[in-house]
Amino acid sequence: MFARLHTLETTPTQYEVGLELVRDELLPWARESSGFCGLIGLVDRASGKALVLTLWADEESLQQGAEAGDRLSALAASASGANRRALEDFEVSLFEVPQRTDR
C-alpha cells in the first residue's frame, strides 16, 4: 500500500471550505480511480495545520492518479485560500483499523 500526504496551512474558515471541496470534488474522483483504498483528513484547528492522506493499493495506482490528484489538491487549496506546504508520497509500512464490535 502507498500513501500521498497533502499538508496545508489554513484558517478555520478556509478549512471548512476546503473540507467541502475535498468531500465534493476530490473524494468522488478518488473513489473512481483504480487502486484507491481510502482517504483520511486530519486537522489541528489551533495551529491551522491540515493533512489529507490518500491511500492506494500499489505504487502504480499512486502514480497513475498523481497529476490529477495534484491538480485537484491545488484547486482545493486555491479555492479555499489555504497554503499548500507539502505534497509527499510514502510506502505504508503499517496499517491497521480494527473492526468495532460494539455497534
Secondary structure, 3 states (H helix, E strand, C coil): CEEEEEEEECCHHHHHHHHHHHHHHHHHHHHHCCCEEEEEEEEECCCCEEEEEEEECCHHHHHHCHHHHHHHHHHHHHHHCCEEEEEEEEECCCCCCCCCCCC
